[in-house]
Amino acid sequence: MNLFDRGLQLESINENYEWDILVIGGGATGLGIAVDAATRGFKTLLLEQADFAKGTSSRSTKLVHGGVRYLAQGNIALVKEALKERGLLLQNAPHLTKNESIIIPCYSWFRGMFYTIGLKFYDWLSGKLSIGKSRLIGKKEIIERLPAIKKASLKCGVLFHDGTFDDARLALNLAQTCVENDGVVINYCKVLSLVKSRDSQIVGATFIDKETQVIYEVKAKAVINATGVFADDILKMDAPEDQPIIRPSQGIHLVLDNSFLQSKDAMMIPHTDDGRVLFAIPWYQNVIVGTTDTPLQIHSLEPRALDNEIDFVLNTAGKYLSKTPSRKDVLSVFAGLRPLAATTDSSEKTKEISRSHKVIISKSGLVSIIGGKWTTYRKMAEDTLSKIIRYKMLPFKKCVTEDLKIHGYEIAQSEIDSLSIYGSDTIGIKKLMAENASWKAPLVEGMEFTEAQVIWAVRNEMARTVEDVVARRTRILFIDARVACKVASKVAEIMMKELEKDVAWKNNQILTFQQLAKGYWLDND
Ligand SMILES: Cc1cc2nc3c(=O)[nH]c(=O)nc-3n(C[C@H](O)[C@H](O)[C@H](O)COP(=O)(O)OP(=O)(O)OC[C@H]3O[C@@H](n4cnc5c(N)ncnc54)[C@H](O)[C@@H]3O)c2cc1C
């Protein structure tokens, strides 16, 4: 029986039952905690107000990395920790991570030597979990590997290794791992309030099932606020008078056709005009270019790229690529919000605020985890559970995630194809394709996504809306927003049948999705 079914998961909700852990938020942080807790043997419930990874966790640069930038800032402990986690993630989820060669083009020999020394140190810090040696490369090799690079004044380059991954799929696979270890995870369930005992200790929460509008109350020994940029909203439910502790910082990415990079290798510009790092990373058939770091006062589940951010990414990419990209070349644009810890020093720039995570336990026992990054989600979860145990909110149970295989784990596939990212689930999708020849058909010309993947997403991956399928179970919205718009009606038709919905549901889904998708392309036409 497939346990990863929303209806079945909801059946576990019983107002008299006491969970050990209730996690609020189904992004990287919350899902990591839910996996850690369930695999330690704690009774674990996770509630996500939208879809898994709907927030920042589907909008990252897609790097599993130590953070070369933090090395330059001298934050060696943070880099070392992230490099260890990089190694563990590549080991535990080989089906959705990739060892990526990244090239830094250098326009002076001094820079070349400087980055080579720095990256040799980066390799050394990764110790046994190194994924490849950095080396200085000559102009000829750079041009062979990155034919689209601007050649004038180019002197040399440095090649190093980091990981890349599919962020939304890792989130989904973590949710599945949690359920396989007797945890319960439910999407489209929003926490509305915290429940307190007579002595003002948090003993549970109320939430609304957004599909039926039914409100539930659940009890838990520990309630964890893992809501990223929404953390202050939950903290306010606990102590309305408290000052905000999160300062969102927006980062955007533009997706371009790979003719702009013409390479399987990624490119990194370590020091842009505003002192940031710019990446161009091959992802699916396209290339992702970004990012920015713009402090914001507001947060939302659908942040929008600002014009000056778009111009900055286009102009900076144009300085290093022989074909300068313009707004009309952008296939998709997406923005994400970093949940950085607020600082009292107004002069501190967001790129200089520490990216390390913090676990805070309030007087009433609300556990909040803030900051961090995708790469270190496992360690963040371990630290959160360790603190809960130290505070005697739960008894000691050992963390087992260092070598826990993540759902879909599969190494050494004989043939790498568009389904490889599903790992051990590939076989199930191929079975569907064999059942019905039309399910093998591509959803849209020029992309390898099939009808079978939509059916699989509904039956086995808790996809509830067209957006879930087009944005996160497949990444069509992030690969090409116009294509995503075209594909919506076909996806809605398939989902209507699978979910036994009516035509009104289908039409509403198409309209809602198409409105959303327009926010992912420029120069709306
Ligand atoms: C532009 C950008 C690029 C990045 N690139 C990288 C990278 O390459 N590598 C890397 O390692 N890290 C990267 N990061 C960092 C990483 O993406 C984030 O640290 C991580 O995704 C944060 O996850 P989260 O779970 O804390 O937050 P989120 O993913 O935002 O999840 C929080 C969840 O809580 C839910 N929620 C909120 N309120 C409620 C409620 N009341 N009830 C139920 N659910 C609720 C939200 O719907 C949301 O899904 C990047 C971040 C940004 C912004």
The ligand as an SDF file (V2000), in Angstrom:
LIG
                    3D

 53 58  0  0  0  0  0  0  0  0999 V2000
   18.1370   32.7930   -3.7250 C   0  0  0  0  0  0  0  0  0  0  0  0
   18.5670   31.7010   -2.8190 C   0  0  0  0  0  0  0  0  0  0  0  0
   19.5160   30.7910   -3.2370 C   0  0  0  0  0  0  0  0  0  0  0  0
   19.9180   29.7730   -2.3880 C   0  0  0  0  0  0  0  0  0  0  0  0
   20.7860   28.8470   -2.8440 N   0  0  0  0  0  0  0  0  0  0  0  0
   21.2000   27.8450   -2.0510 C   0  0  0  0  0  0  0  0  0  0  0  0
   22.0580   26.8610   -2.5470 C   0  0  0  0  0  0  0  0  0  0  0  0
   22.4360   26.8500   -3.7200 O   0  0  0  0  0  0  0  0  0  0  0  0
   22.4560   25.8930   -1.6990 N   0  0  0  0  0  0  0  0  0  0  0  0
   22.0470   25.8550   -0.3960 C   0  0  0  0  0  0  0  0  0  0  0  0
   22.5050   24.9680    0.3240 O   0  0  0  0  0  0  0  0  0  0  0  0
   21.1760   26.7580    0.1010 N   0  0  0  0  0  0  0  0  0  0  0  0
   20.7360   27.7350   -0.7050 C   0  0  0  0  0  0  0  0  0  0  0  0
   19.8290   28.6640   -0.2470 N   0  0  0  0  0  0  0  0  0  0  0  0
   19.3170   28.5390    1.1180 C   0  0  0  0  0  0  0  0  0  0  0  0
   18.1580   27.5240    1.2150 C   0  0  0  0  0  0  0  0  0  0  0  0
   17.3730   27.5200    0.0510 O   0  0  0  0  0  0  0  0  0  0  0  0
   17.3090   27.8570    2.4170 C   0  0  0  0  0  0  0  0  0  0  0  0
   18.1250   27.9600    3.5490 O   0  0  0  0  0  0  0  0  0  0  0  0
   16.2520   26.7950    2.7000 C   0  0  0  0  0  0  0  0  0  0  0  0
   15.5340   26.4630    1.5510 O   0  0  0  0  0  0  0  0  0  0  0  0
   15.3010   27.3210    3.7630 C   0  0  0  0  0  0  0  0  0  0  0  0
   14.3830   26.3000    4.0380 O   0  0  0  0  0  0  0  0  0  0  0  0
   13.2780   26.4920    5.1450 P   0  0  0  0  0  0  0  0  0  0  0  0
   12.6100   25.1840    5.2990 O   0  0  0  0  0  0  0  0  0  0  0  0
   13.8970   27.0890    6.3550 O   0  0  0  0  0  0  0  0  0  0  0  0
   12.2980   27.5840    4.5530 O   0  0  0  0  0  0  0  0  0  0  0  0
   11.1510   27.4020    3.4480 P   0  0  0  0  0  0  0  0  0  0  0  0
   11.5950   26.5890    2.3160 O   0  0  0  0  0  0  0  0  0  0  0  0
   10.6320   28.7580    3.1260 O   0  0  0  0  0  0  0  0  0  0  0  0
   10.0440   26.5670    4.1950 O   0  0  0  0  0  0  0  0  0  0  0  0
    9.2160   27.1050    5.1960 C   0  0  0  0  0  0  0  0  0  0  0  0
    7.8440   26.4990    5.0010 C   0  0  0  0  0  0  0  0  0  0  0  0
    7.0060   26.8190    6.1020 O   0  0  0  0  0  0  0  0  0  0  0  0
    5.6880   26.8620    5.6250 C   0  0  0  0  0  0  0  0  0  0  0  0
    4.8430   27.5750    6.5810 N   0  0  0  0  0  0  0  0  0  0  0  0
    4.8990   28.8810    6.9190 C   0  0  0  0  0  0  0  0  0  0  0  0
    3.9380   29.1760    7.8090 N   0  0  0  0  0  0  0  0  0  0  0  0
    3.2520   28.0250    8.0470 C   0  0  0  0  0  0  0  0  0  0  0  0
    2.1330   27.6920    8.8690 C   0  0  0  0  0  0  0  0  0  0  0  0
    1.4950   28.6130    9.6020 N   0  0  0  0  0  0  0  0  0  0  0  0
    1.6890   26.4060    8.8550 N   0  0  0  0  0  0  0  0  0  0  0  0
    2.2930   25.4600    8.0970 C   0  0  0  0  0  0  0  0  0  0  0  0
    3.3470   25.7390    7.2870 N   0  0  0  0  0  0  0  0  0  0  0  0
    3.8260   27.0010    7.2690 C   0  0  0  0  0  0  0  0  0  0  0  0
    5.8440   27.6020    4.2980 C   0  0  0  0  0  0  0  0  0  0  0  0
    4.7330   27.3980    3.4520 O   0  0  0  0  0  0  0  0  0  0  0  0
    7.1390   27.0240    3.7600 C   0  0  0  0  0  0  0  0  0  0  0  0
    6.9310   25.9590    2.8550 O   0  0  0  0  0  0  0  0  0  0  0  0
   19.3810   29.6820   -1.0830 C   0  0  0  0  0  0  0  0  0  0  0  0
   18.4080   30.5990   -0.6650 C   0  0  0  0  0  0  0  0  0  0  0  0
   17.9960   31.5940   -1.5370 C   0  0  0  0  0  0  0  0  0  0  0  0
   16.9460   32.5500   -1.1130 C   0  0  0  0  0  0  0  0  0  0  0  0
  1  2  1  0
  2  3  1  0
  2 52  2  0
  3  4  2  0
  4  5  1  0
  4 50  1  0
  5  6  2  0
  6  7  1  0
  6 13  1  0
  7  8  2  0
  7  9  1  0
  9 10  1  0
 10 11  2  0
 10 12  1  0
 12 13  2  0
 13 14  1  0
 14 15  1  0
 14 50  1  0
 15 16  1  0
 16 17  1  0
 16 18  1  0
 18 19  1  0
 18 20  1  0
 20 21  1  0
 20 22  1  0
 22 23  1  0
 23 24  1  0
 24 25  2  0
 24 26  1  0
 24 27  1  0
 27 28  1  0
 28 29  2  0
 28 30  1  0
 28 31  1  0
 31 32  1  0
 32 33  1  0
 33 34  1  0
 33 48  1  0
 34 35  1  0
 35 36  1  0
 35 46  1  0
 36 37  1  0
 36 45  1  0
 37 38  2  0
 38 39  1  0
 39 40  1  0
 39 45  2  0
 40 41  1  0
 40 42  2  0
 42 43  1  0
 43 44  2  0
 44 45  1  0
 46 47  1  0
 46 48  1  0
 48 49  1  0
 50 51  2  0
 51 52  1  0
 52 53  1  0
M  END
$$$$
